[in-house]
Structures are given as structure tokens and as C-alpha cells.
Amino acid sequence: MQNPKGSAHLFAALGDETRLRLIAQLCGGGPMSISRLTEGSKVTRQAIAKHLRVMEGTGLVRSKRHGRESLWQLDRRRLEDARCYLDAISKQWDDALLRLLKFVED
């Protein structure tokens, strides 16, 4: 299992409604500018930029300059890290429940 502290920062970044919406947008639409990410949202460009920087700090997203704009894209490996961490925790719970079941049955 990976470093719990690194995972805590990753899950903290994922634990925000606006950030989850941004991740969903980036999953479905590829690299996007802040302008495009704010379309149809009541969240300001400045707030979106702040959320993107938080996610960038955990490696969830990265930006690349394209002319005068920055295009943001998702790093799917970090989502895979989160999934693997949750799978490991799930396996630990399954193992613990199996031990409890065996204990109760004996």
C-alpha cells in the first residue's frame, strides 16, 4: 500500500464537490482551459484556478501552456492510486470479517 500521508492529501483533494465536478469534466473532455471549465458554473474563474492548483499539488491534474491559455488535464495515474488504496483497505476489511466469521463459527 502507498504512503498514507500522500493518500490523505489525494483524498482531501478529492473530497470537494467542485473538484470532483472538475475531475469529471476532465475525464470526459480531455484538456480544458479554465474558461471552458467554468462554463455553465456559478463558480468564478479564480475559484476554479484555486481548486486546480490544489489538485495540481497532489498530482491529480497538470497544466500546459497553449498560447495565452493554460490547458488543464487529468493525470489518470493518481485516480488509479486512489482506487488501489481503496482496494487495499477493502481487502483488509474482507480479511478481518473472514477472521471474525471463523472465530464466531468455532
C-alpha positions in Angstrom: 0.0 0.0 0.0 1.2 3.5 -0.7 2.2 6.2 1.7 -0.9 7.0 3.9 0.2 10.7 4.1 0.3 11.0 0.4 -3.0 9.3 0.1 -4.5 11.6 2.7 -3.6 14.6 0.6 -5.0 12.9 -2.5 -8.3 12.0 -0.8 -8.5 15.6 0.7 -8.3 16.9 -2.8 -11.0 14.5 -4.0 -13.2 15.4 -1.0 -14.6 18.6 -2.5 -17.7 18.8 -4.6 -16.3 21.4 -7.0 -13.1 19.4 -7.5 -15.0 16.2 -8.2 -17.0 18.1 -10.9 -13.8 19.3 -12.4 -12.3 15.8 -12.5 -15.5 14.5 -14.1 -15.2 17.3 -16.8 -11.6 16.5 -17.4 -12.3 12.8 -17.6 -14.8 13.3 -20.3 -13.5 16.2 -22.3 -9.7 16.0 -22.3 -7.5 19.0 -21.7 -9.5 22.2 -21.0 -8.9 25.8 -20.2 -10.2 27.5 -17.1 -12.7 29.4 -19.3 -14.1 26.1 -20.5 -14.1 24.6 -17.1 -16.2 27.5 -15.7 -18.8 27.4 -18.5 -22.3 26.8 -17.0 -21.0 27.1 -13.5 -21.6 29.7 -10.8 -18.0 29.2 -9.6 -15.6 32.1 -10.6 -12.5 31.6 -12.7 -10.4 32.5 -9.7 -12.1 29.8 -7.6 -11.6 27.2 -10.3 -7.9 28.2 -10.6 -7.5 27.7 -6.9 -9.1 24.3 -7.0 -6.9 23.3 -9.9 -3.8 24.3 -8.0 -4.9 22.2 -5.0 -5.3 19.2 -7.3 -2.1 20.0 -9.1 -0.3 19.8 -5.8 -1.4 16.2 -5.4 -0.6 15.3 -9.0 -4.2 14.9 -10.0 -4.0 17.5 -12.7 -1.3 19.3 -14.7 -1.3 22.2 -16.9 0.4 23.0 -20.2 0.7 26.4 -21.8 -1.1 26.7 -25.1 -0.7 30.2 -26.5 -2.1 32.6 -23.9 -4.0 29.9 -22.0 -3.2 27.0 -19.8 -4.8 23.8 -20.7 -5.5 21.5 -17.7 -5.6 17.8 -17.9 -6.2 14.9 -15.6 -3.4 12.5 -14.6 -5.3 9.3 -14.5 -2.5 7.5 -12.7 -3.4 9.4 -9.5 -7.0 8.3 -9.8 -5.7 4.7 -10.2 -3.6 5.3 -7.0 -6.8 6.2 -5.1 -8.6 3.2 -6.4 -5.7 0.9 -5.5 -5.6 2.3 -2.0 -9.3 1.8 -1.6 -9.0 -1.8 -2.9 -6.3 -2.5 -0.3 -8.4 -1.1 2.5 -11.4 -3.2 1.2 -9.3 -6.3 1.2 -8.1 -5.6 4.8 -11.8 -5.3 5.9 -12.7 -8.5 4.0 -9.9 -10.4 5.7 -10.9 -9.1 9.1 -14.5 -10.0 8.6 -13.5 -13.5 7.4 -11.4 -13.9 10.6 -14.3 -12.8 12.7 -16.7 -15.2 11.0 -14.3 -18.1 11.6 -13.9 -17.1 15.2 -17.7 -16.9 15.7 -18.2 -20.3 13.9 -15.6 -22.0 16.1 
